[in-house]
C-alpha cells in the first residue's frame, strides 16, 4: 500500500488525495516502454548521421574538386619559376583561356586537347597542360616583372564561379609565387 508523503499514513490504491491530511497525490505516470524509446533514439540517430553524412560528402567532393585548381596553379608556379631560371625571362602571356568558353566547365568536366595548351605561346613556354578532364578554366597573363595565373570553375552549374588566383613576381633574381587567393563570384 502507498504511504502519504506528509502524514505517512497508508492509503488505498488509486485515490486522488490522502484520507487523513487531504494532500493530493501525484498520480504515477505511465512508463514508456524501453523498446519505444530506443526505437525513437535510433531513428533520430540515423537521421542525424544521414544528414551529417550528406553534408560531409558534399564538402569532401567540393574540396576534391577545388584541389584541381590549387594543384594546377601550383604547377604553373613551379613551371614559371623553372622557365625563368632556364630562359632568364618570364614566359609570355597565354593567348586564350582553356577552355575558351566558360560554359564548357559549367557543372561538368571539360576534356582539353594537347594543342590547346602546347600551341599557345604562354602555356607552351611553361610546358603546362591538363591531360585529365578538368572542372576549371585556366588563364595565364604575364608582364616583364611577374605573372598572374587564374582558375575559374562552376562546380555545380549554378552560375556561381569559384575563383582562384596566384600571382608571381621577380624578387632578388628569382620568380617567386605569392599567396593563393580564392573567392566565389557571379558569372
Secondary structure, 3 states (H helix, E strand, C coil): CEECCCCCCEECCCCCECCCCCCECCCCCCCCCHHHHHHHHHHHHHHHHHHHHHHHHHHHHHHHHHHHHHHHHHHHHHHHHHHHHHHCCCCCCCCCCECCCHHHHECCCECCCHHHHHCCHHHHHHCCCCCCCECCEEEEEECCCEEEEEEEEECCCCCEEEEEEEEEEEECCEEEECCCEEEEEEC
